[in-house]
């Protein structure tokens, strides 16, 4: 009785501290976002994997009627920006004849974009340097395998928390994708608007992700569990929470793609049969190191063993003296931090977008289901398989439909082995 009373006394204090911390983060970020919203512009970067940043190409911005608004020349990093007189539609075009040898336009030389009030609208002009669909050494399958491995590791970093949450609580959390987006967006604000180096911004974003995960558990899911809310009802709540967070992010951040301030203009290094930028290589190394550390934590530490025990049998773990609520809270915090890290790694390659986590969510579910629901190692194995399969499926299907290949693989595995690849061995997680 004394323990329960003390726990109830600490709970409001913990919630207050978490809310104060999140309010402080948004108090720092929102003014920066408002300040950045003064004035409109279009901007972009001209680069390819082989040529790197392309300098000295003139970019012209006109109205749809043909009146010139302004021009800019790409700098040594391939970047350009043109200030606009106000919101509206604009036509952005480049001088294709000024492109270096071996680089040509991939499509039209101009693009029509709509710029909203206060937005710095990024514009992507497609370029082809001959490496598209060929790989660094003309071995496309190897190039796609390496790209798929990188993508699969990013999915795995994001999906480990999703799998652990399911293993310890039984909750299928549809709002997990928004934790990925929150991490990427927080890091973007701190890095671009705050001028903080991306590595430090990523660490801060992971702390914010852990805080959001803890707030999810303490303010929503723990009270629902105590009320005996069923899993189906909790599933519906998670879908509603996902919609709420997703469109709240869109209101605050906007509906556009934005790159981080660092590590964007990089030339791909030729490794013989494939090419890889240093940014992509660092993503692979960071993901592998983080996943290895998670595995060691689950196997060697006291809290990791407690997580595995709660996942195997929550009632038995509680009767043996394990604080189940504390373990679940740590799982939520770790899941939020890993999702935030995965969001930053994804934003490095695909830029930061308001719905990036939602678009990745289906592949995360495919990975954890394929590997075995509730198992951290299963999430790793399944996610890597999904990432590689999705990328290599473009050998036979169009690139725009590549995610369908991952879902088809999931269906086949569920028909053949419903428990997943590692589902029958042990619930490690």
C-alpha positions in Angstrom: 0.0 0.0 0.0 2.8 2.4 0.9 4.6 1.6 -2.4 1.4 2.3 -4.4 0.8 5.6 -2.6 4.4 6.7 -3.2 4.1 5.7 -6.9 0.9 7.8 -7.2 2.6 10.7 -5.5 5.5 10.6 -7.9 3.4 10.2 -11.1 2.1 13.8 -11.2 5.6 15.1 -10.6 7.0 13.0 -13.4 4.3 14.1 -15.8 4.9 17.8 -14.9 8.6 17.5 -15.5 8.1 15.8 -18.8 5.6 18.4 -20.0 7.8 21.2 -18.9 10.8 19.7 -20.8 8.7 19.3 -24.0 7.3 22.8 -23.6 10.8 24.1 -23.3 11.9 22.3 -26.5 8.9 23.7 -28.5 9.4 27.1 -27.0 12.9 27.1 -28.5 11.8 25.6 -31.8 8.6 27.4 -32.7 10.1 31.0 -32.6 12.8 29.8 -34.9 10.3 28.3 -37.3 8.3 31.6 -37.2 11.4 33.6 -37.9 12.2 31.5 -40.8 8.8 32.0 -42.3 9.5 35.7 -43.1 9.5 36.1 -46.8 9.3 33.5 -49.6 12.0 31.9 -51.8 12.8 28.9 -53.9 16.1 27.0 -53.4 17.8 23.8 -54.3 21.0 21.9 -54.9 22.5 20.7 -58.2 24.6 17.6 -57.8 25.0 14.0 -58.9 26.7 11.0 -57.3 29.6 11.1 -59.7 30.1 14.8 -60.4 29.3 15.9 -56.8 28.1 19.6 -56.4 27.8 21.4 -59.8 29.0 25.0 -59.7 28.3 27.9 -62.1 24.9 26.8 -63.5 22.4 29.6 -63.9 18.9 29.1 -62.4 16.1 31.4 -63.6 12.7 31.9 -61.9 9.8 33.4 -63.8 6.0 33.8 -63.4 3.8 31.4 -65.3 3.3 34.3 -67.8 7.0 34.5 -68.5 8.0 37.5 -66.5 11.4 37.1 -64.9 11.5 37.2 -61.1 15.2 36.6 -60.5 18.2 34.5 -61.3 20.9 32.8 -59.2 24.1 30.8 -59.9 25.0 27.7 -58.1 27.8 28.0 -55.6 30.7 25.6 -54.9 28.3 23.4 -53.0 25.8 23.3 -55.9 23.3 25.4 -53.9 21.2 28.3 -55.2 18.3 30.4 -53.9 16.1 33.1 -55.4 14.0 35.5 -53.3 10.4 35.8 -54.4 8.0 38.8 -54.2 5.3 36.8 -52.6 3.4 33.5 -52.5 2.1 32.0 -55.7 3.1 29.8 -58.7 6.6 30.1 -60.2 8.5 28.4 -63.0 12.1 27.4 -62.1 14.4 26.5 -65.0 18.1 25.9 -65.5 20.5 26.2 -68.4 21.1 22.6 -69.5 24.0 23.7 -71.8 26.0 24.8 -68.7 26.0 21.3 -67.2 29.4 19.6 -67.1 30.3 16.8 -69.6 28.6 13.5 -68.7 25.7 15.2 -66.8 22.4 15.7 -68.5 18.8 16.7 -67.6 16.6 13.8 -66.5 13.3 15.2 -67.8 12.3 18.8 -68.4 14.6 21.8 -67.8 11.9 23.6 -65.8 9.5 22.9 -63.0 6.4 24.8 -61.9 6.1 25.1 -58.1 3.5 26.6 -55.8 5.0 28.6 -52.9 2.9 29.2 -49.8 3.2 32.3 -47.6 6.4 32.4 -45.6 7.9 29.2 -47.2 11.4 28.6 -48.5 10.3 26.1 -51.2 12.9 23.4 -52.2 13.0 22.6 -55.9 14.5 19.4 -57.2 15.8 19.4 -60.8 16.4 15.8 -62.0 20.0 15.2 -63.3 21.5 12.0 -64.7 25.3 11.3 -64.7 25.1 7.8 -66.2 25.2 6.0 -62.9 21.4 5.7 -62.6 20.3 2.1 -62.8 23.9 0.9 -63.3 25.8 1.0 -60.0 29.3 2.4 -59.6 30.9 -0.4 -61.6 28.0 -1.2 -63.9 26.7 -4.0 -61.6 23.2 -2.7 -60.8 22.3 -5.7 -58.6 25.2 -5.1 -56.3 24.4 -1.4 -56.1 20.8 -2.1 -55.2 21.8 -4.7 -52.6 24.0 -2.1 -50.9 21.3 0.6 -51.0 18.8 -2.0 -49.7 21.1 -2.9 -46.8 21.4 0.7 -45.8 17.6 1.2 -46.1 16.9 -2.0 -44.2 19.2 -1.0 -41.3 17.4 2.3 -41.1 14.1 0.5 -40.9 15.6 -1.8 -38.2 16.7 1.1 -36.0 13.2 2.5 -36.2 11.4 -0.9 -35.8 13.3 -2.3 -32.8 11.3 0.0 -30.5 8.0 -0.9 -32.2 8.8 -4.6 -31.7 9.8 -4.2 -28.0 6.6 -2.2 -27.3 4.5 -4.9 -28.8 6.5 -7.6 -26.9 6.1 -5.9 -23.5 2.6 -4.5 -23.7 0.9 -6.3 -26.7 0.2 -2.9 -28.2 0.3 -2.5 -32.0 1.4 1.2 -32.0 0.3 2.9 -35.2 1.7 6.2 -33.9 5.3 4.9 -33.9 5.9 6.4 -37.3 5.3 9.9 -35.8 8.1 9.3 -33.3 10.4 8.8 -36.3 9.1 12.1 -37.8 9.4 14.0 -34.5 13.1 13.0 -34.2 13.9 14.2 -37.7 12.0 17.4 -37.4 13.4 18.3 -34.0 17.0 17.7 -35.3 16.2 19.8 -38.4 15.1 22.8 -36.3 18.1 22.6 -34.0 20.5 22.0 -36.9 19.2 24.4 -39.5 17.4 27.1 -37.5 19.5 26.9 -34.4 22.9 26.4 -36.1 23.9 23.5 -33.9 26.0 20.8 -35.6 24.0 17.8 -36.8 25.6 15.3 -34.5 24.7 17.3 -31.4 21.3 18.0 -32.8 20.8 14.3 -33.3 21.6 13.6 -29.6 19.2 16.3 -28.5 16.5 14.8 -30.8 17.0 11.4 -29.3 16.5 12.9 -25.8 13.3 14.6 -27.1 12.2 11.3 -28.6 12.8 9.5 -25.3 10.7 12.2 -23.6 7.9 11.9 -26.1 7.9 8.1 -25.6 7.8 8.5 -21.8 5.0 11.0 -22.1 3.1 8.5 -24.3 3.4 5.8 -21.7 2.8 7.9 -18.5 0.0 10.1 -19.8 -1.9 7.7 -22.1 -1.1 4.0 -22.3 -0.5 3.3 -18.6 -3.8 4.8 -17.5 -5.6 2.9 -20.3 -3.9 -0.4 -19.2 -5.1 0.2 -15.6 -8.6 0.7 -16.8 -8.4 -2.6 -18.6 -8.7 -1.2 -22.1 -8.6 -4.0 -24.7 -6.0 -4.3 -27.4 -8.5 -3.6 -30.2 -9.6 -0.3 -28.4 -5.9 0.5 -27.8 -5.2 -0.1 -31.5 -7.9 2.4 -32.4 -6.5 5.0 -29.9 -3.1 4.6 -31.5 -4.5 5.3 -34.9 -6.2 8.4 -33.6 -3.0 9.5 -31.9 -1.1 8.9 -35.1 -3.4 11.2 -37.1 -3.3 13.9 -34.3 0.5 14.0 -34.2 1.0 13.8 -38.0 -1.1 16.8 -38.8 0.2 18.7 -35.8 3.7 18.2 -37.2 2.4 19.4 -40.6 1.0 22.6 -39.0 4.2 23.4 -37.2 6.8 22.2 -39.7 4.9 22.6 -43.1 4.3 20.2 -46.0 7.7 20.5 -47.7 11.0 18.6 -47.9 14.0 20.2 -46.3 17.6 19.0 -46.1 19.9 19.3 -43.1 22.5 22.0 -43.1 25.4 19.5 -43.2 26.6 16.4 -45.1 24.3 17.1 -48.2 26.8 18.0 -51.0 28.9 14.8 -51.2 30.4 13.0 -54.1 29.9 9.2 -54.2 33.0 7.1 -53.7 33.5 4.4 -56.3 34.2 1.0 -54.6 34.4 -0.9 -57.8 31.1 -2.6 -58.2 29.1 0.0 -56.3 29.2 3.6 -55.3 28.5 5.1 -51.8 28.6 8.5 -50.4 30.4 9.0 -47.0 27.0 10.0 -45.6 25.5 6.7 -46.6 28.5 4.8 -45.3 28.2 6.6 -42.0 24.5 5.7 -41.8 25.3 2.0 -42.2 28.1 2.1 -39.6 26.0 4.0 -37.1 23.0 1.7 -37.6 25.1 -1.4 -37.1 26.8 0.0 -34.0 23.5 1.0 -32.4 21.8 -2.4 -33.2 24.8 -4.2 -31.7 24.6 -2.1 -28.6 20.9 -2.8 -28.3 21.5 -6.6 -28.6 24.2 -6.4 -25.9 21.9 -4.5 -23.7 19.2 -7.1 -24.0 21.6 -10.0 -23.4 24.0 -8.6 -20.7 22.3 -5.9 -18.7 19.8 -6.3 -15.8 17.2 -4.1 -17.5 17.6 -6.0 -20.8 17.0 -9.3 -19.1 14.0 -7.7 -17.4 12.6 -6.6 -20.8 12.9 -10.2 -22.1 11.2 -11.5 -19.0 8.3 -9.1 -19.2 8.0 -9.9 -22.9 7.9 -13.7 -22.2 5.4 -13.5 -19.4 4.4 -10.3 -17.7 2.5 -11.8 -14.8 5.4 -14.2 -14.0 7.9 -11.4 -14.2 5.8 -9.3 -11.8 5.5 -12.2 -9.3 9.3 -12.6 -9.4 9.9 -9.0 -8.2 10.3 -7.2 -11.5 8.8 -3.7 -11.7 6.8 -4.2 -14.9 5.7 -0.6 -15.2 9.3 0.6 -14.9 10.4 -1.8 -17.6 7.6 -0.7 -19.9 8.6 2.9 -19.3 12.2 2.2 -20.2 11.0 0.4 -23.4 9.0 3.4 -24.5 11.9 5.8 -23.8 14.3 3.5 -25.7 11.8 3.1 -28.5 11.3 6.8 -28.8 15.1 7.5 -28.8 15.8 4.9 -31.5 12.9 6.1 -33.6 14.3 9.6 -33.4 17.7 8.4 -34.5 16.2 6.4 -37.4 14.3 9.6 -38.5 17.5 11.6 -38.6 19.3 8.8 -40.6 16.3 8.7 -43.0 16.3 12.5 -43.3 19.9 12.5 -44.4 19.1 10.5 -47.5 15.5 11.5 -48.2 15.3 14.9 -46.6 13.0 15.8 -43.8 9.2 15.6 -44.5 6.2 15.9 -42.3 4.9 12.4 -43.2 8.2 10.5 -43.5 7.5 8.3 -40.5 4.0 7.4 -41.7 5.4 6.3 -45.1 7.9 4.1 -43.4 5.4 2.6 -40.9 4.1 -0.1 -43.2 7.6 -1.3 -43.9 8.4 -1.3 -40.2 5.3 -3.5 -39.6 6.4 -5.7 -42.4 9.9 -6.1 -40.9 8.7 -6.9 -37.4 6.1 -9.3 -38.6 8.5 -11.0 -41.0 11.1 -11.4 -38.3 8.7 -12.4 -35.5 6.3 -10.1 -33.5 7.7 -9.0 -30.2 11.3 -10.1 -30.8 14.0 -7.4 -31.1 16.3 -9.7 -33.2 13.4 -10.6 -35.4 12.8 -6.9 -36.1 16.5 -6.6 -37.2 16.4 -9.6 -39.5 13.0 -8.9 -40.9 13.8 -5.2 -41.6 17.0 -5.9 -43.4 15.3 -8.5 -45.6 12.5 -6.1 -46.3 15.0 -3.2 -47.2 17.1 -5.4 -49.5 14.1 -7.0 -51.1 12.4 -3.6 -51.7 15.4 -2.1 -53.4 16.3 -5.2 -55.5 12.7 -5.6 -56.6 13.3 -2.6 -58.9 15.3 -5.0 -61.1 11.9 -6.3 -62.4 9.3 -3.7 -61.3 9.1 0.1 -61.6 10.8 2.1 -58.9 7.5 3.8 -58.0 5.9 0.5 -57.0 8.9 -1.0 -55.1 7.2 -1.0 -51.7 4.6 -3.5 -53.1 7.4 -6.1 -53.3 8.0 -5.9 -49.6 4.4 -6.3 -48.8 4.1 -9.3 -51.2 7.1 -10.9 -49.4 5.3 -10.4 -46.1 2.2 -12.1 -47.4 4.2 -15.1 -48.7 6.0 -15.5 -45.3 2.8 -15.2 -43.3 1.2 -18.0 -45.4 4.3 -20.2 -45.1 5.4 -19.3 -41.6 2.9 -17.2 -39.7 5.0 -16.8 -36.6 7.8 -15.1 -38.5 11.4 -16.1 -39.0 12.4 -16.0 -35.4 9.0 -16.3 -33.8 9.2 -20.0 -32.8 12.6 -19.8 -31.1 12.3 -17.3 -28.3 10.6 -14.1 -27.4 13.8 -12.0 -27.1 12.6 -8.5 -26.4 
